Amino acid sequence: MKLSLDPLPALRERAEGDINAHFNRLAYEAGQRDAEHAAKRAAARLALERHTVLDWFGEAAAIEGQEPADLARAILAKPDEAAERGNARRRAIVAVRTAESAAAVESILAGLGITGA
């Protein structure tokens, strides 16, 4: 009787952990910036949807030499970096879960800059 063990499930599991650790590290490093961007996006929505301008948002617009509504539109036109990072993590996890070879898993990790664990 010949016993054959498939290493791919264990490799996928390890890769998912590596991906989560990688994106957790990115989120930690961007924490302050993400919080600032979330506050700006919330204030921008408030300015546009309810015509309510928070004092600090009005000051920021004045510093930029813009009307609050113009600053709000500019802020909301920018990508949400935290959401994009979350989607990139999800894409990587799904790619690993559906990878059909160890080489494919390693390629996914390498594409994220995650090297040998």
C-alpha positions in Angstrom: 0.0 0.0 0.0 1.4 3.4 -1.0 0.5 6.4 1.1 0.5 9.8 -0.6 -0.1 13.0 1.4 -1.1 16.2 -0.4 0.9 19.1 1.0 -1.3 21.7 -0.7 -4.0 22.1 2.0 -1.3 22.8 4.7 0.5 25.2 2.3 -2.8 27.0 1.6 -3.5 27.3 5.4 0.0 28.7 6.0 -0.3 31.1 3.1 -3.6 32.5 4.4 -1.9 33.1 7.8 1.0 34.8 6.0 -1.4 37.0 4.0 -3.4 38.0 7.0 -0.2 38.9 8.9 1.0 40.9 5.9 -2.2 42.9 5.6 -2.4 43.4 9.4 1.1 44.9 9.3 0.1 47.2 6.5 -3.1 48.3 8.4 -1.1 48.9 11.6 1.4 51.0 9.7 -1.4 53.0 8.1 -3.6 53.2 11.2 -3.3 57.0 11.9 -3.7 57.9 8.2 -6.7 55.5 7.9 -8.4 57.2 10.9 -7.7 60.6 9.5 -9.0 59.6 6.0 -12.2 58.1 7.5 -12.9 61.3 9.5 -12.3 63.4 6.4 -14.6 61.1 4.3 -17.3 61.3 7.0 -17.1 65.1 7.2 -17.1 65.4 3.4 -20.3 63.3 3.2 -21.9 65.4 6.0 -21.0 68.6 4.1 -22.4 67.3 0.8 -25.4 65.4 2.0 -26.6 67.5 4.9 -24.9 70.8 4.1 -23.4 70.7 7.6 -19.8 71.8 7.7 -17.8 70.8 10.8 -15.5 73.6 12.1 -12.3 71.7 11.4 -13.5 70.8 7.9 -14.3 74.4 7.1 -10.9 75.4 8.4 -9.3 72.7 6.2 -11.2 74.0 3.2 -10.0 77.6 3.9 -6.4 76.4 4.3 -6.7 74.8 0.8 -8.4 78.0 -0.6 -11.5 76.0 -1.4 -15.2 76.0 -0.6 -16.1 73.1 1.8 -18.3 71.5 -0.9 -15.4 71.5 -3.4 -13.0 70.0 -0.8 -15.7 67.4 0.1 -16.0 66.4 -3.6 -12.2 66.1 -4.0 -12.0 63.9 -0.8 -14.8 61.6 -1.9 -13.3 61.3 -5.4 -10.2 59.7 -3.9 -10.0 56.0 -3.3 -10.6 54.6 0.1 -7.2 53.1 0.9 -8.4 51.0 3.8 -11.2 49.4 1.7 -8.8 48.8 -1.2 -6.4 47.1 1.2 -9.2 44.9 2.5 -10.3 43.9 -1.0 -6.7 43.1 -1.9 -6.4 40.8 1.1 -9.7 39.1 0.1 -8.5 38.6 -3.5 -5.3 37.1 -2.2 -7.1 34.7 0.2 -9.5 33.6 -2.5 -6.6 33.1 -5.0 -4.8 30.9 -2.4 -7.9 28.9 -1.7 -8.4 28.1 -5.3 -4.7 27.7 -6.2 -4.1 24.3 -7.8 -0.4 24.0 -7.1 2.3 24.9 -4.6 3.9 27.0 -7.3 0.7 29.0 -7.7 0.5 29.6 -3.9 4.1 30.7 -3.8 3.5 33.0 -6.8 0.6 34.7 -5.1 2.7 35.3 -2.0 5.6 36.6 -4.0 3.3 39.0 -5.8 2.4 40.5 -2.4 6.1 40.7 -1.4 5.7 37.8 1.1 8.8 35.7 1.0 9.6 32.3 2.5 8.2 31.7 5.9 
